[in-house]
Amino acid sequence: MKDIYETPLCSRYASKEMKKIFSPDEKFSTWRKLWIALAESEKELGLNITDEQIAELKSHVYDIDYEKAAEYEAIVRHDVMAHVKAYGDQCPNAKGIIHLGATSCYVGDNTDIILMKKAMEQIRKLIVNAISAVAKFAEENKALPSLAYTHFQAAQPTTLGKRATLWLNDLVNDLDNLEFQISRLKLLGCKGTTGTSASFLELFDGDHEKVKRLESLIAEKMSFESCVPVSGQTYSRKTDYDVVSVLSGIAQSATKFSNDIRLMSHLKEVDEPFEKGQIGSSAMAYKRNPMRSERIASLSRYVIVDALNPAITSSAQWFERTLDDSANKRISVPEAFLATDAILSLYINVISGLTVYPNIIKKHLDEELPFMATENILMYCVKKGGDRQVLHELIRQLSVETAKKMKTTGCSNNLLEKIEKTPGFGLTKEELKEIVKPEQFTGRSKEQTEEYLRDYVKPLLNKYKDLLGIDVNISV
């Protein structure tokens, strides 16, 4: 159907893997798994629940009757109870024990945590592969001298590989933050309507140890180490903020990368991937706009702003529960993941297919290097017996004259020729060439790149080697 709005994150940008995580099938089958885990755990702790009832529940985990659930929701105006009823219709012998003692947040909140964990694991896979791709680019270009820029004004040279380590370091930090959030993610558990577990205490005749054990059993069955120690009806909405903040950090890193690519594309030093039949502009046929990098920046802006949603939602919660979180979080959290999935897929695509133009990079370096080399020239001449003050004034005059002529006439930088022809310096063309070799002005760029890749990135990639090798599909 094309007559109904569909979010572009699904129709244009996000991967099938991420869309599946936040699909209705994944959500509602997880609800059913949680109801099964609750029933099994309650049975193990002595409640009158039979193996036949649990088997019946297990036989209908995935065949969800969405039409029936929608019919019920139109009547009861409650999504969880609508699905309880629809599940009960499929499981007539077990319907009396579905959701026993639980509140809506038992399935809603626990499912949100489970899906966020799965989504973070997918993001982990993407970011590891992005790190691998940038590391490969850094290694290949570790010794390629390039102008560095401060304020987008030419500054002391670096190497292209060293510049890539700046992108790399941001991603490594993002991965570290992601792992921290994954490691501290806990289920809500089964704490009842205000977080006191009163309904479960009633079910187990006041046996506190059984109520505590119930949560441990559910966590184990859902592959979590533990549940949050205290809560209201919901887990703290700061959890959503913490998770989406990691995605915002990734978006910030990706934006910096994409901006650098866009600037280098303007300088004609690199081109992002461009298919044979791709059109850069509907009007200007010659153009090769960096549209993928621009899309990274655009989607990243969305994620960065979207992080405000869970922040405000967390701050606005009243006492043990308020429902002004629900509609917001069911949009803001999944879409933050869908957008970040698209961002990292684009990142991998761009860096893996980036074309570098060393001759243009050298041309730009040659335009500025004579000015940057003047101090080295001065020191060299002083060592040969020249007067520092006299030479300094000569260099100053020639530099100012050359810079003005370049700006007013568009001529190339001929400062070195002028220095060679000025008797006061006493330099040959060969001496000047030796003094202004680009690699002599890049400091420890090559070595820093090698050391960072060897000492930090290689061990990290070895740790995550099982996640390497994914294919990303950029559909539009």
C-alpha positions in Angstrom: 0.0 0.0 0.0 1.3 3.5 -0.9 -1.6 5.5 0.4 -0.5 5.3 4.1 2.5 7.0 5.7 5.4 4.8 6.6 8.5 6.1 8.5 11.4 6.6 6.1 13.6 4.9 8.7 11.9 1.6 7.7 11.3 2.3 4.0 14.6 3.8 3.1 17.3 3.6 5.8 17.4 0.9 8.5 18.5 -2.7 8.0 16.2 -5.7 8.0 18.0 -6.9 11.2 17.2 -3.8 13.2 13.6 -3.5 11.8 13.0 -7.1 12.9 14.1 -6.4 16.4 11.4 -3.7 16.8 8.8 -5.6 14.8 5.4 -6.5 16.2 6.3 -10.2 15.9 9.4 -9.7 18.0 7.6 -7.6 20.6 4.5 -9.7 21.1 6.2 -13.1 20.9 8.5 -11.7 23.7 5.4 -10.8 25.7 4.3 -14.5 25.4 7.8 -15.8 26.3 7.6 -13.6 29.4 4.2 -15.0 30.3 5.6 -18.5 29.9 8.6 -17.6 32.1 6.2 -16.3 34.7 4.0 -19.3 34.7 6.9 -21.8 34.7 8.5 -19.9 37.6 5.3 -19.7 39.6 4.8 -23.5 39.0 8.3 -24.2 40.2 7.6 -22.3 43.4 4.5 -24.3 44.1 1.5 -22.6 42.5 -1.2 -24.8 40.9 -0.1 -24.6 37.3 0.2 -27.7 35.2 2.7 -28.9 32.6 -0.2 -29.1 30.1 -1.0 -25.4 30.6 2.6 -24.4 30.0 2.9 -26.7 27.0 -0.2 -25.1 25.5 1.3 -21.6 26.1 4.5 -22.7 24.4 2.7 -24.0 21.4 1.3 -20.5 20.5 4.3 -18.2 21.0 4.5 -17.1 17.4 1.1 -17.5 15.8 -0.3 -14.3 17.1 -3.8 -13.4 16.1 -3.4 -9.6 15.5 -6.9 -9.2 14.2 -8.4 -10.6 17.3 -6.0 -8.6 19.5 -7.1 -5.4 17.7 -10.8 -6.3 18.2 -10.2 -6.7 21.9 -8.2 -3.5 22.2 -11.0 -1.5 20.5 -13.2 -2.7 23.3 -10.9 -2.6 26.4 -8.6 0.2 25.3 -5.7 -1.6 26.8 -3.0 -3.3 24.7 -1.8 -5.8 27.2 -5.2 -7.0 28.2 -6.1 -7.3 24.5 -3.2 -9.6 24.0 -3.9 -11.5 27.2 -7.4 -12.2 25.8 -6.2 -13.1 22.3 -3.6 -15.4 23.8 -6.2 -16.9 26.1 -8.5 -17.7 23.1 -5.6 -19.7 21.6 -4.8 -21.4 24.9 -8.2 -22.1 26.6 -6.8 -24.4 29.2 -4.1 -21.9 30.2 -6.0 -18.7 29.9 -6.8 -18.6 33.6 -3.1 -18.4 34.6 -1.8 -16.0 31.9 -0.4 -12.8 33.5 -1.0 -14.2 37.0 -0.1 -11.6 39.6 1.5 -9.3 37.0 0.9 -5.7 35.9 1.2 -4.5 32.3 4.7 -3.4 32.8 5.7 -6.9 33.5 5.5 -7.6 29.8 5.9 -4.1 28.5 8.9 -3.0 30.4 10.7 -6.3 30.4 10.2 -6.6 26.7 11.6 -3.1 26.2 14.7 -4.0 28.0 15.1 -7.3 26.1 14.7 -5.5 22.7 17.0 -2.7 23.7 19.7 -5.3 24.6 19.2 -7.1 21.2 19.4 -3.7 19.4 22.5 -2.7 21.3 24.1 -6.0 20.3 23.3 -5.2 16.7 24.8 -1.8 17.1 27.9 -3.4 18.6 28.3 -5.5 15.5 28.1 -2.5 13.3 30.4 -0.3 15.3 33.1 -3.1 15.5 32.9 -3.4 11.7 33.1 0.4 11.3 36.2 0.4 13.6 37.7 -2.4 11.4 37.1 -0.4 8.2 38.5 2.8 9.5 41.6 1.0 10.9 42.2 -0.5 7.5 42.0 3.0 5.9 44.3 4.4 8.6 46.9 1.7 8.0 46.8 2.2 4.2 47.3 6.0 4.5 49.4 6.2 7.6 52.4 7.7 5.7 50.5 9.9 3.2 51.4 13.5 4.1 48.4 15.8 4.0 47.6 19.4 5.1 46.1 19.5 8.5 43.7 22.3 9.3 42.7 24.3 12.4 39.7 26.5 11.9 39.7 25.1 8.3 42.8 27.1 7.8 46.0 25.4 6.6 48.1 24.2 9.6 51.1 22.0 10.3 50.8 18.9 8.1 49.6 15.5 9.3 49.1 12.2 7.4 45.7 11.1 6.1 46.0 7.9 8.2 46.6 10.0 11.4 43.5 12.0 10.6 41.6 8.7 10.4 42.8 7.7 13.9 40.7 10.7 15.2 37.6 9.1 13.7 38.7 5.8 15.0 39.3 7.0 18.6 35.8 8.4 18.7 34.3 5.0 17.7 36.4 3.1 20.2 35.1 5.4 22.9 31.6 4.8 21.7 32.1 1.1 21.8 33.3 1.3 25.4 30.3 3.3 26.4 28.0 0.9 24.6 29.5 -2.1 26.4 29.1 -0.3 29.7 25.4 0.2 29.1 24.9 -3.4 27.9 26.7 -4.7 31.0 24.4 -2.8 33.4 21.1 -3.6 31.7 18.7 -5.4 34.1 15.2 -6.7 33.7 12.4 -4.9 35.6 11.3 -8.3 37.0 7.8 -8.8 38.5 7.3 -6.0 41.0 3.6 -5.4 40.6 1.6 -2.2 40.3 3.7 0.1 42.5 7.0 -1.9 42.7 6.2 -3.5 46.1 5.5 -7.1 44.8 2.4 -7.1 46.9 0.3 -9.2 44.5 3.1 -11.9 44.3 3.4 -11.8 48.1 -0.3 -12.6 48.3 0.1 -15.4 45.7 2.8 -17.0 47.8 1.1 -16.6 51.2 3.5 -14.0 52.5 6.7 -16.0 51.6 9.2 -13.2 50.8 11.9 -15.7 49.8 9.7 -17.2 47.1 8.8 -13.7 45.7 12.5 -12.9 45.5 13.2 -16.3 43.9 10.5 -15.7 41.4 12.4 -12.7 40.0 15.7 -14.7 39.8 14.0 -17.5 37.9 12.4 -15.2 35.4 15.7 -13.4 34.8 17.5 -16.7 34.3 14.8 -17.9 31.8 15.1 -14.6 29.9 18.9 -14.8 29.8 19.5 -11.9 32.2 21.7 -12.0 35.3 19.4 -10.1 37.5 16.5 -7.7 37.8 16.6 -4.1 39.1 16.7 -4.1 42.9 14.0 -1.4 43.4 11.5 0.2 41.1 8.0 1.8 41.0 5.7 0.1 38.5 8.3 0.7 35.8 12.0 0.5 35.5 13.6 4.0 35.9 13.2 5.9 32.7 16.8 7.1 33.1 17.7 3.7 31.6 16.2 4.7 28.3 18.1 8.0 28.5 21.4 6.2 29.3 20.9 3.9 26.3 19.9 6.6 23.8 22.7 8.7 25.0 25.1 6.1 23.7 23.4 6.3 20.4 23.7 10.1 20.5 27.4 9.7 21.1 27.8 7.4 18.0 25.8 10.0 16.0 28.2 12.7 17.2 31.2 10.7 16.1 29.6 9.9 12.7 28.8 13.5 12.1 32.4 14.6 12.7 33.5 11.9 10.3 30.9 12.8 7.7 31.8 16.5 7.9 35.5 15.7 7.3 34.6 13.6 4.3 32.4 16.4 2.9 35.2 19.0 3.4 37.7 16.7 1.7 35.3 16.0 -1.1 35.0 19.8 -1.7 38.8 19.9 -1.8 38.7 17.0 -4.4 41.0 15.0 -2.2 38.5 12.1 -1.8 35.3 10.7 -3.3 32.8 8.7 -1.4 31.3 5.6 -3.3 29.5 6.6 -6.5 27.8 4.0 -8.6 28.1 3.9 -12.4 24.6 5.1 -13.1 24.3 7.4 -10.0 23.1 11.0 -10.6 24.7 13.6 -8.4 22.3 16.4 -9.3 19.1 16.7 -11.3 20.3 19.9 -12.8 24.1 19.8 -12.8 25.1 16.6 -14.5 28.8 16.9 -13.6 28.3 16.9 -9.9 29.3 14.1 -7.5 27.7 15.3 -4.3 28.8 13.5 -1.1 25.2 12.5 -0.4 25.9 9.5 1.8 28.1 11.6 4.1 25.4 14.2 4.1 22.8 11.5 5.0 25.0 10.5 7.9 25.0 14.0 9.2 21.3 14.4 8.6 20.3 11.2 10.4 22.8 11.9 13.2 21.2 15.2 13.8 17.9 13.4 14.3 19.4 11.0 16.9 21.2 13.7 18.8 18.0 15.7 19.1 16.0 12.5 19.8 18.1 11.9 22.9 16.1 14.8 24.5 13.0 12.6 24.5 14.0 10.0 27.1 15.7 12.8 29.1 12.5 14.8 29.4 10.4 11.7 29.9 12.7 10.5 32.7 12.4 13.9 34.5 8.6 14.0 34.1 7.7 10.7 35.9 5.4 11.1 38.9 5.8 9.0 42.0 5.5 5.2 41.2 4.0 5.5 37.7 2.7 7.9 35.1 1.7 7.1 31.5 3.1 10.1 29.7 6.1 8.0 28.9 4.5 5.3 26.9 3.5 6.9 23.6 6.8 8.8 23.6 9.2 5.9 24.3 7.5 3.5 21.9 8.5 6.0 19.1 11.7 7.7 20.4 13.7 4.6 21.5 13.1 2.3 18.5 13.6 5.1 16.0 16.9 6.1 17.7 18.1 2.6 17.1 16.8 2.4 13.5 18.5 5.7 12.7 21.8 4.7 14.3 21.7 1.4 12.5 21.4 3.4 9.2 24.2 5.8 10.3 26.7 3.1 11.0 25.8 1.2 7.8 26.5 4.3 5.8 29.7 4.9 7.8 31.0 1.5 6.9 29.9 1.9 3.2 31.6 5.3 2.9 34.9 4.5 4.5 35.2 1.1 2.8 34.6 2.6 -0.6 36.4 5.9 -0.2 38.6 6.9 -3.2 41.7 8.9 -2.2 43.5 11.2 -4.6 47.1 11.5 -3.5 48.1 13.9 -6.3 45.5 16.5 -5.2 46.5 16.1 -1.6 50.1 16.7 -2.6 49.0 19.7 -4.7 47.3 21.3 -1.7 50.2 20.5 0.5 52.7 22.0 -2.0 50.7 25.2 -2.0 51.2 25.8 1.7 54.3 23.9 2.6 56.8 26.6 1.5 55.3 29.0 4.1 55.5 26.3 6.8 59.0 25.4 5.8 60.4 29.0 6.3 61.4 28.3 9.9 63.3 25.2 8.9 64.9 27.1 6.1 65.9 29.9 8.5 67.5 27.4 11.0 69.3 25.6 8.2 70.8 28.8 6.9 71.9 30.0 10.4 73.7 26.7 10.8 75.6 27.4 7.6 76.7 30.7 9.2 73.9 33.1 8.2 72.6 36.0 10.3 69.3 35.0 11.9 67.9 38.5 12.0 68.8 39.4 8.4 67.5 36.1 7.1 64.3 36.4 9.1 63.5 39.8 7.5 64.3 38.5 4.0 61.9 35.5 4.5 59.2 37.8 5.9 59.3 40.2 2.9 59.3 37.3 0.4 56.5 35.5 2.2 54.3 38.5 2.4 54.9 39.4 -1.2 54.2 35.8 -2.4 51.0 35.4 -0.4 49.6 38.7 -1.7 50.4 37.8 -5.3 48.8 34.4 -4.9 45.6 36.0 -3.6 45.4 38.8 -6.1 46.5 36.9 -9.2 45.7 33.3 -8.5 49.3 32.2 -9.2 50.9 29.2 -7.6 53.3 29.4 -4.7 56.8 30.3 -5.9 58.3 31.2 -2.6 61.0 28.5 -2.8 62.1 29.8 -6.2 62.4 33.3 -4.8 64.4 32.0 -1.8 66.7 30.1 -4.2 67.3 33.2 -6.3 68.0 35.4 -3.3 71.8 35.5 -2.7 71.5 36.1 1.1 70.3 32.5 1.6 73.0 30.7 -0.4 70.8 27.7 -1.0 70.7 25.3 -4.0 67.6 23.8 -5.4 68.6 20.4 -4.1 69.1 21.8 -0.6 65.7 23.4 -0.7 64.0 20.1 -1.9 65.6 18.3 1.0 64.5 20.8 3.5 60.9 20.9 2.4 60.2 17.1 2.1 56.6 16.8 3.3 57.4 13.8 5.6 59.7 16.0 7.6 56.8 18.2 8.6 54.3 15.5 9.8 55.9 14.9 13.2 55.0 11.6 14.7 51.9 11.1 12.6 52.9 7.8 11.0 54.3 6.5 14.2 51.3 7.6 16.3 49.0 5.8 13.8 51.1 2.6 13.9 51.2 2.6 17.7 47.5 3.3 18.1 46.5 0.6 15.6 49.0 -1.9 17.2 48.4 -1.2 20.9 44.7 -0.3 21.0 42.8 -1.2 17.9 44.3 -4.6 16.9 43.7 -6.1 20.4 40.1 -4.7 20.3 39.4 -6.2 16.9 40.9 -9.5 18.0 38.5 -9.5 21.0 35.5 -9.0 18.6 36.8 -11.1 15.7 33.6 -13.2 15.6 31.6 -10.0 14.8 33.7 -9.0 11.8 32.7 -9.5 8.2 29.2 -8.2 7.9 27.8 -6.8 4.6 25.9 -3.6 4.7 23.2 -2.8 2.1 22.7 0.9 1.2 19.4 0.8 -0.7 18.9 4.5 -1.6 
